[in-house]
Amino acid sequence: MTVQSHIAELSERHRRLEIDLHDHLQRPQTDSLTLTEIKRKKLRLKEEIERLSRDEA
């Protein structure tokens, strides 16, 4: 797997988490623990994408 394809895969996972987060926020009773978990996963993915992008340059 190339670095670019790995970044693309991570970006897609980040996008799906964004959709999941949005869906959870639309629910009347949103579990704050679930929201926190989704946000942490998104942040880890974003950091990994940025690290890979920096290392590639």
Buried (B, 14 or more C-beta within 10 A) or exposed (E): EEEEEBBEEBEEBBEEBEEBBEEBEEEEEEEEEEBEEBEEBBEEBBEBBEEBEEEEE
